Amino acid sequence: MTDAPLVTPARRKPAQRGILVPTPHPLSTIAIAVGAVVLITIVGFVLGDVDLGLARALNALHVGALGAFTTAVYHVISPVPAIGITIVVTGVVWLVRRDVRPAAAFAGTVVITWVPSDLVKEFVQRPRPDTSALPHPFATQPDPSYPSGHTVFVVAFEIALAWVLRDTRWHRLAVVLGSVVVIVVVLALTIDAVHFPTDTVASVLWALAVAPAARLVWADWAMPRIPVLRRAEYGLSRPRA
């Protein structure tokens, strides 16, 4: 009479946490993102200077300490510092989680959400607010105005970071502080009048719609096909007699 075979646990994947939690409705997520990109792009062609009056009123606040602060905010989240901030936070996530996958998912989500907005900006070619109509004009920016890359970056960054912290006690704080940061950035850019208010609103909507699809495409579909970023799996051992 022989003993019953010893069977090791069946093959299973480790539980995914935070930003690595798979998207439950991928087709809907992609459809929302594509629809939002198309709609936001079309709207950009018809806006013109419809909110120039509001831009002028907000720019009137660009005085004293407030003006210095909003200008500083604009420079801190310009492309080069923004890339540096993303690299640093990616490294911190990797160090704290001791796993390259959430760090890579964070960075990829931010980049894939952010970069395409600049392509739409070049396609739409909405001019910046007319400096001759502003009480405190900012230095003329060479690129078009719509949507605001600064705003897309900040919102995408905050969303991705909140997802990283989703399974921790820091999640709620990240959501609250992230929302405050987004509001500050939107106000700063419109008080500087480097963007129309509608530029920033469209950018917030862009990031909210595109970030989930960016995370899906990168973390759920692309990363598992890259060996170093592939989800670890526990092997199944053969039964022993």
N, C-alpha and C positions, 0 to 999 in steps of 0.2 A: 504494500500500500504506500502510495507516495503522498507527500505533503501537497497541499494546494499551491499552485504557482503564485509566486510573489509578483504582483503587478505594481509598477510605479504609477504615480498619478498620471492621468491622461494629459496629452499635450494641451497647454493653455497659455494664453498671453498674460503678461503681468497687467494689472489694472492701470489704465491710463489716468493721469492726474492733470489738473490745471489746463493749460493750453493744449495738451495732447488728447483731451477727451474728444472722440470723433464727433463730427457733425451728424445729427440724427436725420436731417432732411437735406441731403446734398443737392438734389435737383432744384428744390425751391430756393435754396441759398444762392445757387448760381443764377437762377432766373431773376431773382430780386436784384442782384448785383448788375447783371446785364441791362435790365430795365432801367435801373437808376442811372447808370452811365449814359445810356442813350438819352433819357429824359433831361438829365443835367446838361448834356452837351447841346441839345436842341434849345433849351432855355437860354443858354449862354449867348446864342446868336441873336436873340430878340430883346435882351435887356437894355442895351445901349447905355445911356446915362440916366436911367429912370430914377435912381436913388442918389443922384448927385447932391440934391438938397440935403439929404440926411448925412451924406459924407461930409458936406461942408459944415453942418451943425456939430457933428462929432469932432471934426478937426479943430473947431473953435476951442475945444477943451485942451488942446495941446500946448499948455503953458506951464511954466515953473517945474515943480517936482514931478507932477503927473506927466508932463511932456517928456521929461528926461527918463522917467520909468518906462513909458510906452516905447520910446526909441530903443532903450536897452533890451526890452523884451523882443523887439523885432530882430535885433542883431544876435541875441543869444540863440534863437531858433532858426537862424539862417542856415542854408544847406550844409556848409562845412561843420559848424558846431553841432548841428542836428545829427550828422553822421557820426561825429565823435561821441555824442551822448549815447547814441544807439549802440555803438561798439562797447562802450564802458558798461552799460546796463546788461548787454548780452553776456559779457564776461562775468559780471556779478551773478547773474542767473545760473550760469554754468558752474561757478564756484560754489554757490549755496546749494543747488540741487545735485551737484556732483554727477551731472548727466548732461551731455551735450545736446540732447534732443529738445528739451524745453527752451534752451537758449537759442538753438537754431530756429525753432518754430516762432519764437518771439521776433527775432531779427527778420526772418522771411516775411512774416505777416506785415510788419511795418513797411518794409521795402516794397512789397508787391502791391500794397494799398497806396503808397505814396507816389511812386515813380509814374504810373500811368496818368495821374492827374496832370503832370507836366506836359504829357503828350496832348491831352485835351486842351490845355492852355494854349499851346502853339497852334492847334487846329482852330479854336474859336477866335483867337486874336482880339479879345476885348481890350481896349486901351485902359490904362490906369486912369484914376480920377484926374481931371484937368487941373494942373497945379496953379494955373492962372485964376481959377475960381475958388481957391482955398485960402483961408486966412493964415494958415501956418503950413505951407507946402513942405513936404519931405523931398529929399533928393530924388530926382526922377529915376525910376527903375527901368532897366532896359527890356525886360520881358513883359509879356501880356499879363492881364490882371486876373482872369477867370479860368479856373477856380484858384483859390489861394493855396499854394503848396505848403506854406507855413502852417496853415490851419489843418490841412489834411494830415501832415506829419504829426502834429500834436495829438489830434484825435486818434489816429491810428496807433500811436505810441501808447496812449492811455488805455485804449481798448485792449491791446496786446498785453500790457502789463497787468491789467485787471484779470485777464484770462490766466496768466502765469500764476497769479496769487489766488485763483478761484477756490482752491481747497485749503486755504490758510486763514488765520484770524485777521490777516492784513487786507483781505479782499474788500471789505466794506470801506475801510479807510482809503484804499486805492481808488475806489469808485468816486467817493466824495471829493477827495483832493484832486483827482483827475478832472472831475467836472468843473471844479473851481479854476484849475489851470486853463482849461479850454475857454471858459468865459473870459478870463483875464487876457488870453491871447487874442480872442476875437475883438474885445474892446480895444486892446492895444493897437492892433492892425487898422481898425477903423478910425481910431483917434489920430493915428499917424497919417491916415488917409492914403496909405500905400495900396489899399484895396477898397473897393466899394463894399458896403455892408452885405449886399447880395452875394458877393464873391465868397465871403466867409460862411454865410448860411449854406450855400451850395456845397462848400467844402466839408462842413460838418455832416451833411446828408450823404455826401460821397463816401466818407470814411465809415459811417455807420452801416451803409449798405455793402460796401466793397470789402471791408475788413473780414467779415465772416467767410466770404468766398475766397479771399486771399489765404486765410488760415486753412480752409478746406483743401484748396489746390496744393498748397505747399506741404502742410503737416500731414494730411490724410492720404494724398495721392503721390506727391513727389518724394517726400522724405523716406518712405518705406522702400523706394527703389534705389536709394543711395546707401551703399553698404555701411558706412560709418554712422548713418542716421537711422538705420533700419531698426524697427522695434525688436527688442530681444524676445525670444521665445524659449520656453523650456522644452527640451527634447523629450521624446517618449522612448523609454528604455524597453527592450524586449523582455517578455516574461521569462523568468528563470524557473527551471524545473526543480 
